[in-house]
């Protein structure tokens, strides 16, 4: 059998892929060497912009199977019956680091899932934490800037991290979580995933509910200490990616059990805190976990760039029976994620195989733009309404409307919702003494490096308001490190 023939991008055979054309055996390279010019030009353009956040990540394909009937809460077709299977793509990631950063670091993990349903793709873009640092999208760019490289030193600076925190008391709960034992997952398989935000489910009768997603790892929780993480990050910066690929290749398919919390829509107005506050959890005593189904990952991507780097997860991609909530952070992400993909991948990124629907087809009037690689709609009309049998609207909303009232403006968080410390204190008191000490040591290790005393004082005051002992032990630990 003859070998495959190497060609240029236009299909012409390549005669020599080892030597460039030159003017004589010792002369300069010729610009007429089209193969050389094409090869170098493509090489210069191989890298697309990396994600601003979640740049370092891994992905895998699998299935989601419904195990319990949830049709009284949602009419989403992929959840319509027990036993129903839906193809999925999951992507896991660190948040702050660039593409080359080590994975075994203290950082939240992205936990994004694309469900290829017969009613379109549903993207759930969550984290391995049920909460987040802030609750208003206006603060998000500033928060990320405080975590990224400093403009002067070009590295993450403790001053920036803790200064932002000390001026953002709502982050106390998340910092308590992040610097606790679950702050450095051992790998992507041994961590939970959460939708984090509150979402809306709507049943076949049009009745709406608020919902939170919890993906509980079936492998069990495993985390690294600071010392173990430093060793792993140095020995194998790709530790999480290596583990995920190896597990799937060896047939040890990772799985998670999906549970949800359901809140009747009418409960939200009178609940003891704002249920759409991303810095808080709903206590399970108020809204117990309800099992939904099983997520199993059983296939690694054949090509990382095509199927993971080019994958775009957009929280605005809903399907009938699922929608958004008034969560301010979610509302901001509904714009920001899709816009990031249009910048990174182009306006036609939804036509890439990994992003296009797998269980249905699209039919709309989107035309033109960079990298339009299909027939661009052919000769069909590109406007609506039209009289030429073009696609028409369904007149069936995907989700229920939410009643709103009031005067437009910028509003401070309501007074009765301003307790940013209660749940952080609850989390601290849930820990055993050894876990509390590790938490305090981790926070103190960062705060002791801060140059301004006022930043340290503000930060410690928040942990003290969460729990007096928490604050006093932290103060003592910082002083011991700075002595």
Secondary structure as the mmCIF struct_conf table of DSSP 4:
data_model
#
loop_
_struct_conf.conf_type_id
_struct_conf.id
_struct_conf.beg_label_comp_id
_struct_conf.beg_label_asym_id
_struct_conf.beg_label_seq_id
_struct_conf.end_label_comp_id
_struct_conf.end_label_asym_id
_struct_conf.end_label_seq_id
HELX_LH_PP_P HELX_LH_PP_P1 UNK A 2 UNK A 6
STRN STRN1 UNK A 7 UNK A 7
TURN_TY1_P TURN_TY1_P1 UNK A 9 UNK A 10
BEND BEND1 UNK A 11 UNK A 11
HELX_LH_PP_P HELX_LH_PP_P2 UNK A 12 UNK A 12
STRN STRN2 UNK A 13 UNK A 13
HELX_LH_PP_P HELX_LH_PP_P3 UNK A 14 UNK A 14
BEND BEND2 UNK A 15 UNK A 15
BEND BEND3 UNK A 17 UNK A 19
STRN STRN3 UNK A 22 UNK A 22
BEND BEND4 UNK A 23 UNK A 24
TURN_TY1_P TURN_TY1_P2 UNK A 25 UNK A 26
BEND BEND5 UNK A 27 UNK A 27
HELX_LH_PP_P HELX_LH_PP_P4 UNK A 28 UNK A 28
STRN STRN4 UNK A 29 UNK A 29
HELX_LH_PP_P HELX_LH_PP_P5 UNK A 30 UNK A 30
TURN_TY1_P TURN_TY1_P3 UNK A 31 UNK A 32
HELX_RH_AL_P HELX_RH_AL_P1 UNK A 34 UNK A 44
TURN_TY1_P TURN_TY1_P4 UNK A 45 UNK A 45
HELX_LH_PP_P HELX_LH_PP_P6 UNK A 47 UNK A 51
BEND BEND6 UNK A 52 UNK A 54
BEND BEND7 UNK A 56 UNK A 56
STRN STRN5 UNK A 57 UNK A 66
BEND BEND8 UNK A 68 UNK A 68
TURN_TY1_P TURN_TY1_P5 UNK A 71 UNK A 73
HELX_RH_3T_P HELX_RH_3T_P1 UNK A 77 UNK A 79
BEND BEND9 UNK A 80 UNK A 81
TURN_TY1_P TURN_TY1_P6 UNK A 82 UNK A 83
STRN STRN6 UNK A 85 UNK A 94
BEND BEND10 UNK A 95 UNK A 97
TURN_TY1_P TURN_TY1_P7 UNK A 99 UNK A 100
BEND BEND11 UNK A 101 UNK A 101
BEND BEND12 UNK A 103 UNK A 107
STRN STRN7 UNK A 109 UNK A 117
TURN_TY1_P TURN_TY1_P8 UNK A 118 UNK A 119
STRN STRN8 UNK A 120 UNK A 127
BEND BEND13 UNK A 128 UNK A 131
BEND BEND14 UNK A 133 UNK A 133
BEND BEND15 UNK A 135 UNK A 135
HELX_RH_3T_P HELX_RH_3T_P2 UNK A 137 UNK A 139
HELX_RH_AL_P HELX_RH_AL_P2 UNK A 140 UNK A 147
BEND BEND16 UNK A 148 UNK A 148
TURN_TY1_P TURN_TY1_P9 UNK A 151 UNK A 153
BEND BEND17 UNK A 154 UNK A 155
HELX_RH_AL_P HELX_RH_AL_P3 UNK A 158 UNK A 166
TURN_TY1_P TURN_TY1_P10 UNK A 167 UNK A 167
HELX_RH_3T_P HELX_RH_3T_P3 UNK A 169 UNK A 171
HELX_RH_AL_P HELX_RH_AL_P4 UNK A 172 UNK A 178
TURN_TY1_P TURN_TY1_P11 UNK A 179 UNK A 179
BEND BEND18 UNK A 180 UNK A 180
HELX_RH_3T_P HELX_RH_3T_P4 UNK A 181 UNK A 183
BEND BEND19 UNK A 184 UNK A 184
STRN STRN9 UNK A 185 UNK A 185
BEND BEND20 UNK A 186 UNK A 188
TURN_TY1_P TURN_TY1_P12 UNK A 189 UNK A 190
BEND BEND21 UNK A 191 UNK A 191
STRN STRN10 UNK A 193 UNK A 194
BEND BEND22 UNK A 197 UNK A 197
STRN STRN11 UNK A 199 UNK A 202
TURN_TY1_P TURN_TY1_P13 UNK A 204 UNK A 205
BEND BEND23 UNK A 206 UNK A 206
STRN STRN12 UNK A 208 UNK A 217
TURN_TY1_P TURN_TY1_P14 UNK A 218 UNK A 219
STRN STRN13 UNK A 223 UNK A 223
HELX_RH_AL_P HELX_RH_AL_P5 UNK A 226 UNK A 235
TURN_TY1_P TURN_TY1_P15 UNK A 237 UNK A 238
HELX_RH_AL_P HELX_RH_AL_P6 UNK A 239 UNK A 249
TURN_TY1_P TURN_TY1_P16 UNK A 250 UNK A 251
STRN STRN14 UNK A 255 UNK A 264
HELX_RH_3T_P HELX_RH_3T_P5 UNK A 265 UNK A 270
BEND BEND24 UNK A 271 UNK A 273
TURN_TY1_P TURN_TY1_P17 UNK A 275 UNK A 276
TURN_TY1_P TURN_TY1_P18 UNK A 278 UNK A 279
HELX_LH_PP_P HELX_LH_PP_P7 UNK A 281 UNK A 283
TURN_TY1_P TURN_TY1_P19 UNK A 284 UNK A 286
BEND BEND25 UNK A 287 UNK A 287
STRN STRN15 UNK A 290 UNK A 300
BEND BEND26 UNK A 302 UNK A 302
HELX_RH_AL_P HELX_RH_AL_P7 UNK A 304 UNK A 304
HELX_RH_PI_P HELX_RH_PI_P1 UNK A 305 UNK A 309
TURN_TY1_P TURN_TY1_P20 UNK A 310 UNK A 310
TURN_TY1_P TURN_TY1_P21 UNK A 315 UNK A 316
TURN_TY1_P TURN_TY1_P22 UNK A 320 UNK A 321
STRN STRN16 UNK A 322 UNK A 323
BEND BEND27 UNK A 326 UNK A 326
HELX_RH_AL_P HELX_RH_AL_P8 UNK A 328 UNK A 344
TURN_TY1_P TURN_TY1_P23 UNK A 345 UNK A 345
TURN_TY1_P TURN_TY1_P24 UNK A 347 UNK A 348
HELX_RH_3T_P HELX_RH_3T_P6 UNK A 349 UNK A 351
BEND BEND28 UNK A 352 UNK A 352
TURN_TY1_P TURN_TY1_P25 UNK A 353 UNK A 355
BEND BEND29 UNK A 356 UNK A 356
BEND BEND30 UNK A 358 UNK A 360
TURN_TY1_P TURN_TY1_P26 UNK A 370 UNK A 371
BEND BEND31 UNK A 374 UNK A 374
TURN_TY1_P TURN_TY1_P27 UNK A 376 UNK A 379
BEND BEND32 UNK A 380 UNK A 380
BEND BEND33 UNK A 383 UNK A 385
BEND BEND34 UNK A 387 UNK A 389
BEND BEND35 UNK A 398 UNK A 399
BEND BEND36 UNK A 406 UNK A 406
BEND BEND37 UNK A 409 UNK A 409
HELX_LH_PP_P HELX_LH_PP_P8 UNK A 412 UNK A 414
HELX_RH_3T_P HELX_RH_3T_P7 UNK A 415 UNK A 417
BEND BEND38 UNK A 421 UNK A 421
HELX_RH_AL_P HELX_RH_AL_P9 UNK A 422 UNK A 430
BEND BEND39 UNK A 431 UNK A 431
HELX_RH_AL_P HELX_RH_AL_P10 UNK A 433 UNK A 447
TURN_TY1_P TURN_TY1_P28 UNK A 448 UNK A 449
BEND BEND40 UNK A 451 UNK A 451
HELX_RH_AL_P HELX_RH_AL_P11 UNK A 453 UNK A 466
HELX_RH_AL_P HELX_RH_AL_P12 UNK A 468 UNK A 482
#
